[in-house]
Amino acid sequence: MFDRLEIRVLPPGPRFAAQLRFWVNGEDVIEGLVHEGGRGPFVADVLPAGRPSLLRAAGEARRLALGEPECTGGCCGFLSVVVQRFGDIVQWSDWEVPHAPAFPPAECYFDAGQYDAEVARAEADRRWQVHT
């Protein structure tokens, strides 16, 4: 059975620009792993207009920052995961967690079609952009 990914955009607030949050199997990854009021990456950094998203999975493994604690990732480290595509499967593995728990998160395996569709949906949703 595959894990299920959902990507949500939190609108800009008083302290932060619009940010991404990731739910795996209905659980907010950042809330579950980053303490002290952590936040997700800024949408503009991960879903840039006119070019592929950093969330896209490819055959070459790469590390993706998913969030950081309130005190900033430069202070306590970023929540990150290695993303890689293996045919019809996208794998999230080798988690790095600020203030690492005793047991690191398990690897996640997504159906590549569902994963690609969710990333494409997030890329197409530009409601977070401020138009002046």
C-alpha positions in Angstrom: 0.0 0.0 0.0 1.3 3.4 -0.9 1.4 6.5 1.3 -0.7 9.4 0.2 0.6 13.0 -0.3 -1.4 16.2 0.0 0.2 19.6 -0.4 -1.5 22.7 1.0 -0.7 26.4 0.8 -1.1 28.4 3.9 -1.8 32.1 3.1 0.6 34.8 4.0 0.4 35.9 7.6 1.8 38.6 9.9 5.2 36.9 10.2 5.6 34.8 7.1 4.9 34.8 3.4 2.7 32.0 2.0 4.1 28.6 2.9 3.6 25.0 2.0 2.5 22.3 4.3 2.7 18.6 3.5 0.2 15.9 4.7 1.2 12.3 4.4 -1.6 9.8 5.1 -3.6 12.7 6.7 -0.9 13.8 9.1 0.8 17.2 8.9 4.5 16.4 8.5 5.7 19.7 9.9 3.4 19.8 12.9 4.4 16.2 13.7 8.1 16.6 13.4 9.1 20.3 13.9 8.4 21.7 17.3 8.3 25.2 18.5 5.8 26.5 15.9 7.6 25.4 12.8 6.8 26.5 9.3 6.9 25.0 5.9 9.0 26.4 3.0 7.9 29.6 1.3 5.7 28.8 -1.7 7.6 31.2 -4.0 10.8 29.3 -3.4 9.4 25.8 -4.0 6.8 26.5 -6.7 8.4 29.2 -8.9 6.4 30.5 -11.8 7.6 29.4 -15.2 9.9 26.5 -14.2 9.5 23.0 -12.6 8.8 22.7 -8.9 11.5 21.6 -6.5 9.0 19.0 -5.4 9.3 17.1 -8.7 10.8 13.6 -8.3 13.5 12.4 -10.7 15.8 9.4 -11.0 18.6 11.3 -9.2 18.2 11.6 -5.5 18.1 15.1 -4.0 17.4 16.6 -0.6 14.3 18.7 -0.2 13.7 21.0 2.8 10.1 20.6 4.0 10.2 22.9 7.0 12.1 24.6 9.8 11.5 25.5 13.5 10.3 28.9 14.6 13.9 29.8 15.5 15.0 29.2 11.8 16.7 26.3 10.1 20.0 28.1 10.4 19.8 27.8 14.2 18.3 24.3 14.8 18.4 22.6 11.4 15.8 22.0 8.6 13.3 19.2 8.3 14.3 17.6 5.1 14.0 14.4 3.2 15.7 12.8 0.2 13.3 12.5 -2.8 13.9 10.0 -5.6 11.8 8.3 -8.3 12.2 4.6 -9.0 9.9 3.9 -12.0 6.3 4.1 -10.8 7.3 4.9 -7.2 8.5 8.1 -5.5 10.4 7.5 -2.3 11.0 10.0 0.6 13.8 8.7 2.8 16.8 9.7 4.9 14.9 12.2 7.0 16.7 14.9 8.8 14.7 16.3 11.7 15.5 19.3 13.9 15.9 18.0 17.5 15.8 14.5 16.1 13.4 12.1 17.8 14.6 8.8 19.2 13.1 7.1 16.1 13.4 8.8 12.7 10.3 8.8 10.5 9.8 5.8 8.3 10.4 6.0 4.6 7.4 7.0 2.5 6.5 5.4 -0.8 4.1 7.2 -3.1 2.5 6.0 -6.3 4.3 8.2 -8.9 1.1 9.1 -10.7 -0.7 10.3 -7.6 2.5 12.1 -6.5 2.9 13.8 -9.9 -0.8 14.8 -9.9 -0.6 16.4 -6.5 2.6 18.3 -7.4 1.0 19.5 -10.6 -2.1 20.6 -8.8 0.0 22.6 -6.3 2.0 24.1 -9.1 -1.2 25.2 -11.0 -2.8 26.8 -7.9 -1.5 30.3 -7.9 -4.1 31.8 -5.5 -1.3 32.5 -3.0 0.3 35.1 -5.2 -0.3 38.7 -4.3 -1.2 40.8 -7.3 -0.7 44.6 -7.0 
